[in-house]
């Protein structure tokens, strides 16, 4: 009799498990209803966003960097773009210490530093004409220019 009770109990457990699996499948089928896709008209209504350019200008000499920034701004404004900047970013200072003498006067040292000046210029509503003019722009020697396109 004990074996029949165990067999009956296990049959009930199996039935409960299969019933619960069936209900889970039914609920997941309800959740996975097909989503509506966007129509072509909705996609056509989105306005085209003009790319935004972020230009970072670096140099060791602040006068050279200011003239380069001025040239970039004039070129962008001439071609019909909105310009914000130049924004002076923090100057990076690298300091080097060198021994004056290698034997007798070990405490005598010279210190040198290199200052890297940076300016940030943002051009919004940039056109293809503006980008082409900036590529062909000749800047003074000793100026490093980094241009990034930012999606809005």
MDAnalysis code that builds the backbone (N, CA, C; Angstrom):
import MDAnalysis as mda
import numpy as np

u = mda.Universe.empty(456, n_residues=152, atom_resindex=np.repeat(np.arange(152), 3), trajectory=True)
u.add_TopologyAttr("name", ["N", "CA", "C"] * 152)
u.add_TopologyAttr("resid", np.arange(1, 153))
u.add_TopologyAttr("resname", ["UNK", "UNK", "UNK", "UNK", "UNK", "UNK", "UNK", "UNK", "UNK", "UNK", "UNK", "UNK", "UNK", "UNK", "UNK", "UNK", "UNK", "UNK", "UNK", "UNK", "UNK", "UNK", "UNK", "UNK", "UNK", "UNK", "UNK", "UNK", "UNK", "UNK", "UNK", "UNK", "UNK", "UNK", "UNK", "UNK", "UNK", "UNK", "UNK", "UNK", "UNK", "UNK", "UNK", "UNK", "UNK", "UNK", "UNK", "UNK", "UNK", "UNK", "UNK", "UNK", "UNK", "UNK", "UNK", "UNK", "UNK", "UNK", "UNK", "UNK", "UNK", "UNK", "UNK", "UNK", "UNK", "UNK", "UNK", "UNK", "UNK", "UNK", "UNK", "UNK", "UNK", "UNK", "UNK", "UNK", "UNK", "UNK", "UNK", "UNK", "UNK", "UNK", "UNK", "UNK", "UNK", "UNK", "UNK", "UNK", "UNK", "UNK", "UNK", "UNK", "UNK", "UNK", "UNK", "UNK", "UNK", "UNK", "UNK", "UNK", "UNK", "UNK", "UNK", "UNK", "UNK", "UNK", "UNK", "UNK", "UNK", "UNK", "UNK", "UNK", "UNK", "UNK", "UNK", "UNK", "UNK", "UNK", "UNK", "UNK", "UNK", "UNK", "UNK", "UNK", "UNK", "UNK", "UNK", "UNK", "UNK", "UNK", "UNK", "UNK", "UNK", "UNK", "UNK", "UNK", "UNK", "UNK", "UNK", "UNK", "UNK", "UNK", "UNK", "UNK", "UNK", "UNK", "UNK", "UNK", "UNK", "UNK", "UNK", "UNK"])
u.atoms.positions = np.array([
    [0.795, -1.182, 0.000],
    [0.000, 0.000, 0.000],
    [0.848, 1.261, 0.000],
    [1.979, 1.166, 0.641],
    [2.874, 2.309, 0.721],
    [3.387, 2.677, -0.658],
    [3.659, 1.662, -1.461],
    [4.167, 1.946, -2.801],
    [3.107, 2.590, -3.680],
    [1.871, 2.244, -3.521],
    [0.808, 2.830, -4.331],
    [0.575, 4.288, -3.950],
    [0.716, 4.601, -2.654],
    [0.568, 5.994, -2.226],
    [1.685, 6.851, -2.824],
    [2.901, 6.293, -2.820],
    [4.029, 7.039, -3.394],
    [3.835, 7.236, -4.885],
    [3.371, 6.203, -5.563],
    [3.156, 6.284, -7.002],
    [2.072, 7.301, -7.328],
    [1.019, 7.324, -6.514],
    [-0.067, 8.270, -6.731],
    [0.416, 9.689, -6.481],
    [1.259, 9.873, -5.458],
    [1.797, 11.201, -5.141],
    [2.696, 11.700, -6.269],
    [3.531, 10.847, -6.794],
    [4.418, 11.264, -7.883],
    [3.627, 11.571, -9.147],
    [2.527, 10.822, -9.400],
    [1.693, 11.116, -10.564],
    [1.056, 12.488, -10.440],
    [0.632, 12.854, -9.224],
    [0.026, 14.164, -9.004],
    [1.057, 15.275, -9.220],
    [2.284, 15.071, -8.759],
    [3.342, 16.058, -8.939],
    [3.668, 16.262, -10.415],
    [3.716, 15.172, -11.163],
    [4.007, 15.252, -12.591],
    [2.913, 16.032, -13.301],
    [1.643, 15.783, -12.951],
    [0.520, 16.487, -13.565],
    [0.590, 17.990, -13.253],
    [0.957, 18.331, -12.001],
    [1.065, 19.737, -11.618],
    [2.166, 20.435, -12.409],
    [3.300, 19.778, -12.579],
    [4.422, 20.361, -13.309],
    [4.068, 20.590, -14.772],
    [3.433, 19.637, -15.401],
    [3.060, 19.791, -16.812],
    [2.012, 20.866, -16.970],
    [1.097, 20.985, -16.003],
    [0.070, 22.025, -16.060],
    [0.715, 23.403, -15.912],
    [1.685, 23.521, -15.014],
    [2.338, 24.817, -14.822],
    [3.160, 25.195, -16.051],
    [3.787, 24.223, -16.717],
    [4.546, 24.511, -17.944],
    [3.621, 24.991, -19.043],
    [2.447, 24.412, -19.141],
    [1.485, 24.810, -20.171],
    [1.007, 26.238, -19.934],
    [0.775, 26.607, -18.678],
    [0.332, 27.966, -18.383],
    [1.442, 28.972, -18.653],
    [2.687, 28.596, -18.375],
    [3.810, 29.496, -18.664],
    [3.928, 29.747, -20.153],
    [3.761, 28.697, -20.967],
    [3.832, 28.859, -22.417],
    [2.722, 29.752, -22.917],
    [1.551, 29.624, -22.349],
    [0.412, 30.436, -22.768],
    [0.645, 31.904, -22.426],
    [1.208, 32.191, -21.248],
    [1.443, 33.583, -20.852],
    [2.558, 34.211, -21.680],
    [3.604, 33.457, -22.011],
    [4.680, 34.013, -22.832],
    [4.203, 34.253, -24.250],
    [3.266, 33.436, -24.740],
    [2.714, 33.639, -26.074],
    [1.913, 34.934, -26.109],
    [1.219, 35.243, -25.016],
    [0.465, 36.494, -24.950],
    [1.398, 37.691, -24.918],
    [2.515, 37.590, -24.210],
    [3.455, 38.695, -24.085],
    [4.163, 38.973, -25.399],
    [4.409, 37.957, -26.187],
    [5.169, 38.105, -27.419],
    [4.265, 38.477, -28.589],
    [3.323, 39.364, -28.370],
    [2.448, 39.820, -29.442],
    [3.271, 40.651, -30.417],
    [2.957, 40.626, -31.695],
    [3.746, 41.373, -32.676],
    [3.626, 42.869, -32.440],
    [4.777, 43.561, -32.543],
    [4.806, 45.003, -32.334],
    [4.519, 45.712, -33.645],
    [3.947, 46.876, -33.520],
    [3.653, 47.659, -34.710],
    [4.941, 48.309, -35.202],
    [5.162, 48.290, -36.490],
    [6.356, 48.899, -37.066],
    [6.045, 50.326, -37.466],
    [7.071, 51.140, -37.459],
    [6.898, 52.540, -37.832],
    [6.630, 52.637, -39.327],
    [5.743, 53.519, -39.684],
    [5.421, 53.688, -41.095],
    [6.456, 54.566, -41.762],
    [6.435, 54.562, -43.066],
    [7.394, 55.371, -43.819],
    [7.139, 56.860, -43.616],
    [5.880, 57.224, -43.388],
    [5.556, 58.629, -43.171],
    [6.183, 59.143, -41.887],
    [6.190, 58.333, -40.841],
    [6.778, 58.747, -39.564],
    [8.280, 58.912, -39.702],
    [8.903, 58.051, -40.491],
    [10.348, 58.165, -40.696],
    [10.677, 59.388, -41.531],
    [9.794, 59.758, -42.443],
    [10.039, 60.912, -43.304],
    [9.862, 62.219, -42.548],
    [9.108, 62.220, -41.454],
    [8.862, 63.446, -40.701],
    [10.059, 63.893, -39.884],
    [11.016, 62.981, -39.599],
    [12.168, 63.346, -38.788],
    [13.027, 64.356, -39.550],
    [13.326, 65.491, -38.942],
    [14.176, 66.457, -39.630],
    [15.625, 65.986, -39.646],
    [16.317, 66.305, -40.696],
    [17.726, 65.928, -40.785],
    [18.535, 66.827, -39.872],
    [19.331, 66.218, -39.046],
    [20.134, 66.958, -38.074],
    [21.491, 67.245, -38.686],
    [21.863, 68.515, -38.665],
    [23.171, 68.899, -39.185],
    [24.240, 68.428, -38.214],
    [25.356, 67.922, -38.713],
    [26.392, 67.444, -37.795],
    [27.031, 68.592, -37.034],
    [27.518, 68.260, -35.874],
    [28.181, 69.239, -35.024],
    [29.661, 68.890, -34.998],
    [30.506, 69.872, -35.205],
    [31.951, 69.658, -35.206],
    [32.545, 70.205, -33.925],
    [33.422, 69.416, -33.316],
    [34.161, 69.861, -32.133],
    [35.628, 69.883, -32.515],
    [36.221, 71.064, -32.477],
    [37.618, 71.236, -32.873],
    [38.430, 71.611, -31.647],
    [39.498, 70.845, -31.412],
    [40.425, 71.154, -30.317],
    [41.762, 71.523, -30.944],
    [42.247, 72.706, -30.609],
    [43.508, 73.221, -31.153],
    [44.531, 73.243, -30.028],
    [45.733, 72.661, -30.282],
    [46.800, 72.607, -29.279],
    [48.060, 73.248, -29.835],
    [48.800, 73.913, -28.937],
    [50.077, 74.503, -29.326],
    [50.877, 74.843, -28.075],
    [52.191, 74.987, -28.269],
    [53.062, 75.397, -27.160],
    [53.075, 76.912, -27.001],
    [52.709, 77.641, -28.040],
    [52.739, 79.109, -28.020],
    [51.308, 79.643, -28.071],
    [50.934, 80.472, -27.107],
    [49.553, 80.939, -27.044],
    [49.213, 81.932, -28.144],
    [50.184, 82.695, -28.650],
    [49.883, 83.644, -29.728],
    [49.569, 82.906, -31.031],
    [50.286, 81.831, -31.286],
    [50.057, 81.048, -32.502],
    [48.692, 80.355, -32.437],
    [48.339, 79.865, -31.268],
    [47.056, 79.169, -31.129],
    [45.886, 80.135, -31.273],
    [46.061, 81.358, -30.824],
    [44.993, 82.344, -30.957],
    [44.771, 82.742, -32.414],
    [45.841, 82.888, -33.175],
    [45.685, 83.221, -34.602],
    [45.057, 82.047, -35.365],
    [45.411, 80.822, -35.014],
    [44.832, 79.650, -35.668],
    [43.334, 79.553, -35.355],
    [42.958, 79.790, -34.107],
    [41.545, 79.755, -33.724],
    [40.760, 80.843, -34.448],
    [41.369, 82.002, -34.589],
    [40.710, 83.100, -35.298],
    [40.475, 82.729, -36.765],
    [41.465, 82.099, -37.409],
    [41.316, 81.672, -38.808],
    [40.198, 80.634, -38.955],
    [40.124, 79.687, -38.026],
    [39.094, 78.649, -38.084],
    [37.701, 79.261, -37.925],
    [37.542, 80.176, -37.000],
    [36.248, 80.810, -36.760],
    [35.809, 81.627, -37.965],
    [36.723, 82.417, -38.543],
    [36.384, 83.224, -39.714],
    [35.970, 82.347, -40.891],
    [36.666, 81.236, -41.095],
    [36.348, 80.329, -42.198],
    [34.969, 79.694, -42.007],
    [34.662, 79.275, -40.790],
    [33.365, 78.640, -40.522],
    [32.216, 79.634, -40.670],
    [32.395, 80.852, -40.182],
    [31.343, 81.860, -40.287],
    [31.127, 82.305, -41.736],
    [32.193, 82.363, -42.508],
    [32.098, 82.718, -43.925],
    [31.244, 81.715, -44.700],
    [31.286, 80.447, -44.282],
    [30.540, 79.401, -44.972],
    [29.171, 79.136, -44.359],
    [28.700, 79.997, -43.486],
    [27.333, 79.928, -42.976],
    [27.095, 78.965, -41.833],
    [28.048, 78.771, -40.962],
    [27.870, 77.887, -39.805],
    [27.836, 78.708, -38.527],
    [27.199, 78.146, -37.517],
    [27.153, 78.785, -36.204],
    [28.375, 78.332, -35.412],
    [29.103, 79.294, -34.830],
    [30.347, 78.989, -34.124],
    [30.229, 79.431, -32.673],
    [30.706, 78.590, -31.770],
    [30.826, 78.988, -30.367],
    [32.262, 78.714, -29.936],
    [32.881, 79.716, -29.391],
    [34.264, 79.560, -28.946],
    [35.110, 80.690, -29.471],
    [36.373, 80.661, -29.321],
    [37.215, 79.641, -28.716],
    [37.146, 79.668, -27.191],
    [37.042, 78.492, -26.614],
    [36.998, 78.344, -25.167],
    [38.382, 77.889, -24.720],
    [39.062, 78.680, -23.877],
    [40.379, 78.243, -23.410],
    [40.241, 77.095, -22.402],
    [40.878, 75.995, -22.705],
    [40.891, 74.843, -21.813],
    [42.126, 74.922, -20.914],
    [42.166, 74.176, -19.832],
    [43.309, 74.250, -18.918],
    [44.634, 73.933, -19.615],
    [45.653, 74.692, -19.257],
    [46.982, 74.502, -19.817],
    [47.682, 73.361, -19.105],
    [48.220, 72.426, -19.883],
    [48.979, 71.302, -19.312],
    [50.427, 71.749, -19.141],
    [50.962, 71.553, -17.958],
    [52.347, 71.949, -17.678],
    [53.146, 70.703, -17.335],
    [54.175, 70.424, -18.126],
    [55.090, 69.316, -17.838],
    [56.402, 69.916, -17.357],
    [56.831, 69.502, -16.173],
    [58.061, 70.029, -15.600],
    [59.141, 68.954, -15.609],
    [60.353, 69.369, -15.974],
    [61.506, 68.467, -16.010],
    [62.609, 69.054, -15.141],
    [63.207, 68.213, -14.305],
    [64.318, 68.621, -13.452],
    [65.564, 67.865, -13.891],
    [66.659, 68.628, -14.090],
    [67.906, 68.052, -14.601],
    [69.048, 68.455, -13.666],
    [69.964, 67.511, -13.365],
    [71.148, 67.833, -12.565],
    [72.085, 68.725, -13.376],
    [72.623, 69.770, -12.742],
    [73.609, 70.617, -13.408],
    [74.947, 69.904, -13.509],
    [75.294, 69.229, -12.447],
    [76.573, 68.545, -12.402],
    [76.333, 67.098, -11.987],
    [77.101, 66.216, -12.516],
    [76.866, 64.812, -12.213],
    [77.715, 64.281, -11.071],
    [78.700, 65.063, -10.542],
    [79.570, 64.500, -9.517],
    [79.662, 65.373, -8.273],
    [80.195, 66.576, -8.420],
    [80.517, 67.398, -7.252],
    [79.270, 68.073, -6.679],
    [78.544, 68.808, -7.509],
    [77.398, 69.587, -7.031],
    [76.098, 68.865, -7.355],
    [75.818, 67.827, -6.598],
    [74.611, 67.041, -6.876],
    [73.338, 67.819, -6.561],
    [73.409, 68.788, -5.662],
    [72.213, 69.526, -5.267],
    [71.851, 70.632, -6.254],
    [72.748, 70.975, -7.156],
    [72.476, 72.028, -8.133],
    [71.670, 71.429, -9.291],
    [70.479, 71.963, -9.495],
    [69.582, 71.424, -10.530],
    [68.956, 72.546, -11.340],
    [68.609, 72.232, -12.580],
    [67.872, 73.150, -13.446],
    [66.474, 72.581, -13.655],
    [65.482, 73.474, -13.737],
    [64.113, 73.033, -13.996],
    [63.607, 73.670, -15.277],
    [62.969, 72.840, -16.106],
    [62.395, 73.290, -17.366],
    [60.926, 72.864, -17.392],
    [60.132, 73.606, -18.145],
    [58.727, 73.249, -18.277],
    [58.243, 73.472, -19.698],
    [57.284, 72.670, -20.086],
    [56.629, 72.819, -21.383],
    [55.150, 73.032, -21.110],
    [54.614, 74.126, -21.627],
    [53.193, 74.430, -21.451],
    [52.454, 74.146, -22.753],
    [51.396, 73.354, -22.668],
    [50.576, 73.046, -23.833],
    [49.237, 73.754, -23.667],
    [49.005, 74.734, -24.528],
    [47.767, 75.513, -24.485],
    [46.733, 74.845, -25.384],
    [45.452, 74.879, -24.956],
    [44.383, 74.254, -25.735],
    [43.205, 75.219, -25.856],
    [42.531, 75.151, -27.022],
    [41.316, 75.924, -27.256],
    [40.272, 74.985, -27.841],
    [39.016, 75.195, -27.452],
    [37.899, 74.399, -27.942],
    [36.988, 75.278, -28.777],
    [36.662, 74.806, -29.982],
    [35.749, 75.518, -30.875],
    [34.675, 74.523, -31.302],
    [33.397, 74.906, -31.148],
    [32.296, 74.058, -31.585],
    [31.571, 74.741, -32.728],
    [31.355, 73.971, -33.789],
    [30.660, 74.488, -34.962],
    [29.372, 73.690, -35.110],
    [28.253, 74.368, -34.946],
    [26.963, 73.703, -35.132],
    [26.420, 74.082, -36.502],
    [25.549, 73.255, -37.025],
    [24.966, 73.440, -38.351],
    [26.049, 73.491, -39.422],
    [26.997, 72.593, -39.335],
    [28.092, 72.554, -40.304],
    [27.595, 71.967, -41.615],
    [27.953, 72.604, -42.699],
    [27.591, 72.116, -44.025],
    [28.798, 71.432, -44.649],
    [28.585, 70.790, -45.781],
    [29.685, 70.126, -46.484],
    [30.701, 71.161, -46.955],
    [30.202, 72.326, -47.317],
    [31.086, 73.411, -47.764],
    [32.004, 73.868, -46.624],
    [31.471, 73.920, -45.412],
    [32.261, 74.310, -44.242],
    [33.353, 73.292, -43.957],
    [32.996, 72.012, -44.005],
    [33.972, 70.952, -43.723],
    [35.091, 70.970, -44.756],
    [34.733, 71.169, -46.015],
    [35.746, 71.218, -47.078],
    [36.666, 72.419, -46.905],
    [36.099, 73.569, -46.525],
    [36.916, 74.772, -46.321],
    [37.868, 74.583, -45.133],
    [37.420, 73.894, -44.089],
    [38.281, 73.659, -42.932],
    [39.411, 72.692, -43.262],
    [39.150, 71.718, -44.148],
    [40.201, 70.776, -44.552],
    [41.288, 71.472, -45.367],
    [40.897, 72.452, -46.164],
    [41.852, 73.150, -47.024],
    [42.504, 74.350, -46.347],
    [42.164, 74.607, -45.108],
    [42.684, 75.761, -44.374],
    [44.149, 75.541, -44.003],
    [44.977, 76.540, -44.279],
    [46.394, 76.434, -43.895],
    [46.593, 77.161, -42.568],
    [47.131, 76.434, -41.605],
    [47.350, 76.978, -40.272],
    [48.837, 77.144, -40.020],
    [49.219, 77.997, -39.060],
    [50.637, 78.196, -38.765],
    [51.309, 76.913, -38.275],
    [52.624, 76.860, -38.421],
    [53.394, 75.706, -37.959],
    [53.347, 75.634, -36.436],
    [53.350, 74.416, -35.906],
    [53.346, 74.224, -34.465],
    [51.960, 74.153, -33.872],
    [50.929, 73.998, -34.712],
    [49.557, 73.904, -34.233],
    [49.014, 72.518, -34.546],
    [48.464, 71.855, -33.536],
    [47.858, 70.541, -33.698],
    [46.344, 70.714, -33.648],
    [45.649, 70.221, -34.682],
    [44.193, 70.373, -34.777],
    [43.548, 68.997, -34.739],
    [42.548, 68.831, -33.875],
    [41.799, 67.582, -33.763],
    [40.324, 67.895, -34.021],
    [39.730, 67.252, -35.029],
    [38.343, 67.521, -35.394],
    [37.520, 66.263, -35.151],
    [36.406, 66.417, -34.429],
    [35.485, 65.315, -34.159],
    [34.098, 65.705, -34.618],
    [33.393, 64.748, -35.242],
    [31.990, 64.971, -35.598],
    [31.132, 64.358, -34.516],
    [30.159, 65.132, -34.035],
    [29.296, 64.697, -32.953],
    [27.869, 64.638, -33.471],
    [27.201, 63.504, -33.289],
    [25.797, 63.389, -33.647],
    [24.968, 63.955, -32.498],
    [23.981, 64.752, -32.839],
    [23.188, 65.398, -31.798],
    [22.092, 64.547, -31.320],
])
